[in-house]
Amino acid sequence: MAAIVVIPASVATAADLDELLDRSREASYSAEQIISCNTPDGLREAVIRIAQDGGDIWIGSTAGGDFEVTAGSGGWTLLRAGDAVKSVSVDAGETADDPLYAVEGEAASLFLGRSAMTFNLIRDGILRAEIVFDQQTGALVEATTFLDDGSSYCQRRFVSFDPRSPNLELVAPVEAETFHELENVATELPAAIAGFQRLDLYLDDDESTFAYYSDGFFSFAVFETPTTVALPGGISVALGESSYQRSFTAGQATYVWETRSGAMALVGDLPPDLHGSILAALPESDPAGLLRRLWRSLFG
């Protein structure tokens, strides 16, 4: 599995937050953004270029490597050597009932010499993010996310910003991946995990199931596949009674593991202190599952 980034779709879990994020998604601008994250496996950083025009977005990476960090509004995009090769749009099919985030601490500020507004996002009494919006365009120009102990996890901030509409016609079109939305389908994936609602369930062309979860700000995707999932550069970690392969990149964490029926992967932007409770609610790891399936394929 290559690097994938999941970005929250518009989810009606807090009216004020929805309005802020919706306006940001409709803004038009060009920018360069630095992403810096203090992960349990060390510092992860990346620089990306963003061009957005009224809901259409293009993102490219200036970092090196085969697969690059990317972002998109309500979906995910995969880059290989700087070129977008896969993109999936994911819109919320269902919404949570009650607001999870309180939007507090509204304050006027300056960002890159422009008027801006700063807000704090509080969930369950814990400061989870400080977000800064350009006042004229509504663009989200800086976001700092926090662990439950108050320490900083990730910071995304623009280092250059042009509020003029970019010419996205000059950008090569992105090849779209085909996902089929599923309804009334039996699945082991829970409808809710630790306050995250399962918004949509999809089936890939290769028969992999993909579910999208969000709490209105953070989000993650869970993939169920009939075959093993490779995670180059991953390290082995134990959480609870299960073992996983884990990898952090700037702005996202990826876990993969074997199950009794196949393999699974979780990809998301949520802080590490939430990882254990979410993984515990999913099918547990079963390293013997692969050997069991191989034996059956050979000897019936």
C-alpha positions in Angstrom: 0.0 0.0 0.0 1.4 3.4 -0.9 1.0 6.6 1.0 -2.6 7.8 1.3 -3.9 10.9 3.1 -7.5 11.1 4.2 -8.9 14.6 4.7 -12.2 15.3 6.5 -15.3 15.7 4.3 -17.9 18.3 5.5 -19.6 16.6 8.4 -22.4 18.3 10.3 -21.0 17.6 13.8 -20.6 21.2 14.8 -22.3 24.0 12.9 -19.6 26.6 13.5 -16.8 24.2 12.5 -18.7 23.1 9.4 -19.2 26.7 8.3 -15.5 27.5 8.7 -14.3 24.3 6.9 -16.9 24.7 4.1 -15.8 28.3 3.4 -12.1 27.1 3.4 -12.9 24.4 0.8 -14.6 27.0 -1.5 -11.7 29.5 -1.3 -9.4 30.2 -4.3 -5.7 30.5 -3.8 -2.2 29.2 -4.4 0.1 28.3 -1.5 3.1 26.4 -0.3 2.6 24.5 3.0 5.0 23.0 5.5 3.8 20.0 7.5 5.8 19.0 10.6 4.7 16.2 13.0 6.3 14.9 16.2 5.4 11.2 16.0 6.3 8.3 18.3 8.7 7.2 15.6 10.4 10.6 15.2 10.0 13.9 13.4 8.2 13.7 10.0 8.2 16.7 7.7 7.1 17.6 4.2 6.5 20.6 1.9 3.5 20.6 -0.5 2.2 23.0 -3.1 -1.6 23.7 -3.2 -3.7 25.3 -5.8 -7.4 25.6 -5.1 -10.2 27.2 -7.1 -13.8 27.1 -5.7 -13.7 23.5 -4.5 -11.3 22.2 -7.2 -7.9 21.4 -5.8 -4.5 20.4 -7.0 -1.7 19.3 -4.6 1.9 18.5 -5.4 4.9 17.6 -3.2 8.3 19.1 -3.3 9.7 16.3 -1.1 11.8 13.5 -2.5 10.9 9.8 -2.6 8.8 7.5 -4.7 5.5 8.2 -3.0 4.6 11.7 -1.7 2.4 13.2 1.0 -0.7 14.8 -0.5 -4.1 16.1 0.6 -7.5 16.8 -0.9 -10.9 18.0 0.2 -13.2 15.1 1.2 -11.0 12.4 -0.3 -7.5 11.2 -0.9 -4.9 11.5 -3.6 -1.7 9.4 -4.2 1.4 11.0 -5.8 4.2 9.0 -7.5 7.3 11.1 -8.3 5.3 14.3 -8.1 2.5 13.3 -10.4 -1.0 12.5 -9.2 -1.8 8.9 -10.2 -4.9 8.1 -8.1 -7.7 10.2 -6.6 -10.9 9.3 -4.8 -13.6 11.7 -3.7 -15.4 10.7 -0.5 -18.5 12.7 0.5 -20.2 12.1 3.8 -23.3 9.9 3.2 -24.4 10.1 6.8 -23.7 12.6 9.6 -23.3 12.3 13.4 -26.2 13.4 15.6 -24.5 15.6 18.2 -21.7 18.2 18.0 -18.4 16.8 19.2 -16.3 19.9 19.0 -16.7 23.3 20.7 -15.2 26.1 18.7 -13.8 28.6 21.3 -11.2 31.3 21.7 -12.1 33.3 18.6 -9.4 36.0 18.2 -8.2 38.4 15.5 -4.7 37.8 14.3 -2.2 38.3 11.5 -0.8 35.6 9.3 1.7 36.3 6.5 0.8 40.0 7.0 -2.9 39.4 6.3 -5.9 39.7 8.6 -6.8 36.3 10.1 -9.0 34.6 12.7 -7.8 32.0 15.2 -10.0 29.4 16.8 -9.5 26.6 19.3 -11.3 23.2 18.8 -12.2 21.5 22.1 -13.4 17.9 22.2 -14.3 16.2 25.5 -12.8 19.1 27.4 -9.4 18.6 25.6 -7.8 21.2 23.3 -7.4 19.2 20.0 -6.5 21.9 17.5 -5.8 25.6 16.9 -6.9 26.6 13.5 -6.2 29.9 11.6 -8.3 31.2 8.7 -7.5 34.0 6.3 -10.2 36.5 6.9 -10.7 37.7 3.3 -10.7 34.3 1.5 -11.6 31.9 4.4 -8.7 29.7 3.5 -7.4 27.5 6.4 -3.8 28.8 6.5 -2.5 27.1 9.7 -3.6 24.2 11.9 -1.8 22.8 14.9 -3.2 19.6 16.4 -2.5 18.4 20.0 -2.2 15.2 22.0 -4.4 14.7 25.1 -1.5 15.8 27.3 -1.5 19.2 25.6 1.7 18.6 23.6 1.8 19.5 19.9 1.4 16.6 17.4 1.3 18.2 13.9 1.5 21.7 12.5 0.5 22.5 8.9 1.2 26.1 8.0 1.3 28.1 4.8 4.7 29.8 4.1 3.5 31.5 1.0 -0.1 32.5 0.0 -1.5 34.1 -3.2 -5.3 34.8 -2.9 -5.8 35.0 -6.6 -7.6 32.2 -8.5 -5.1 29.8 -10.0 -5.4 28.4 -13.5 -6.1 24.8 -12.8 -6.6 24.1 -16.5 -2.8 24.0 -16.8 -2.8 21.0 -14.4 -2.9 17.5 -15.9 -6.1 15.7 -15.0 -5.9 13.0 -12.3 -6.8 9.5 -13.1 -9.8 8.6 -10.8 -10.0 5.3 -9.0 -13.4 3.5 -9.2 -15.1 3.0 -5.8 -18.7 1.7 -5.5 -20.7 2.9 -2.6 -22.3 0.1 -0.6 -25.6 0.1 1.2 -27.1 -2.4 3.5 -24.1 -4.6 3.4 -23.0 -6.8 6.3 -19.5 -5.8 7.6 -17.4 -6.3 10.6 -16.5 -2.6 10.6 -18.4 -0.9 13.4 -20.8 2.0 12.7 -19.0 4.2 15.3 -15.6 4.1 17.0 -14.6 6.3 19.9 -16.8 9.1 18.7 -15.9 8.7 15.0 -18.8 7.9 12.8 -18.6 5.6 9.8 -19.8 7.9 7.0 -19.4 5.7 3.9 -18.6 2.2 2.9 -17.1 1.4 -0.5 -16.0 -1.5 -2.6 -12.8 -1.2 -4.7 -12.4 -2.8 -8.2 -10.1 -5.5 -6.5 -12.9 -6.4 -4.0 -11.3 -4.5 -1.2 -13.7 -2.8 1.2 -13.0 0.8 2.3 -14.8 2.6 5.1 -14.4 6.3 5.9 -14.7 7.6 9.5 -14.7 11.2 10.8 -15.5 13.0 14.1 -15.9 16.3 12.1 -12.2 17.3 12.1 -9.9 14.3 12.3 -10.6 11.3 10.0 -9.4 7.9 9.0 -10.0 5.2 6.5 -10.1 1.4 7.1 -9.4 -1.0 4.3 -10.3 -4.7 4.3 -8.5 -6.8 1.7 -8.4 -10.5 0.9 -4.6 -10.4 0.5 -1.6 -9.2 2.5 -0.8 -5.5 2.6 2.8 -4.3 2.2 4.0 -1.4 4.2 7.6 -0.5 3.1 9.6 1.0 6.0 7.0 0.0 8.6 8.0 -1.0 12.1 6.4 -3.7 14.3 4.4 -2.4 17.3 2.1 -4.1 19.8 -1.0 -2.3 21.0 -3.2 -4.2 23.5 -3.3 -7.9 22.4 -2.5 -7.3 18.8 0.5 -6.7 16.6 0.8 -4.2 13.7 3.1 -2.8 11.2 3.1 1.0 11.5 4.5 3.9 9.5 4.3 7.6 10.0 4.6 10.3 7.3 4.0 14.0 7.6 0.4 14.3 8.6 -0.7 10.7 8.6 -0.3 7.3 10.3 -0.7 3.9 8.6 -1.2 0.6 10.3 -1.5 -2.8 8.6 -2.2 -6.2 10.1 -3.2 -9.8 9.2 -6.7 -11.0 10.3 -8.3 -14.4 10.2 -10.0 -13.6 6.9 -7.4 -11.4 5.1 -5.6 -8.2 5.9 -6.5 -4.7 7.1 -5.1 -1.2 6.9 -5.9 2.0 8.8 -4.8 5.3 7.4 -5.6 8.6 9.2 -4.6 12.0 10.4 -5.7 11.5 14.0 -3.3 12.0 17.0 -1.4 8.9 18.3 -3.2 8.9 21.7 -6.4 7.9 19.8 -4.8 5.0 17.8 -5.1 2.3 20.5 -8.8 2.7 21.2 -9.7 2.8 17.5 -7.6 -0.2 16.6 -9.0 -2.2 19.5 -12.5 -1.7 18.0 -11.5 -3.3 14.7 -10.9 -7.0 13.9 -7.8 -8.2 15.9 -4.6 -9.2 14.3 -4.0 -12.9 13.6 -0.5 -13.6 12.2 -1.5 -17.2 11.7 -4.2 -16.2 9.3 -1.8 -15.9 6.3 -0.4 -19.4 7.0 -3.9 -20.8 7.4 -5.0 -19.4 4.1 -1.8 -20.6 2.3 -2.3 -24.1 3.7 -5.9 -24.2 2.5 -5.0 -23.0 -0.9 -2.4 -25.7 -1.2 -4.1 -28.7 0.4 -7.8 -27.7 0.5 
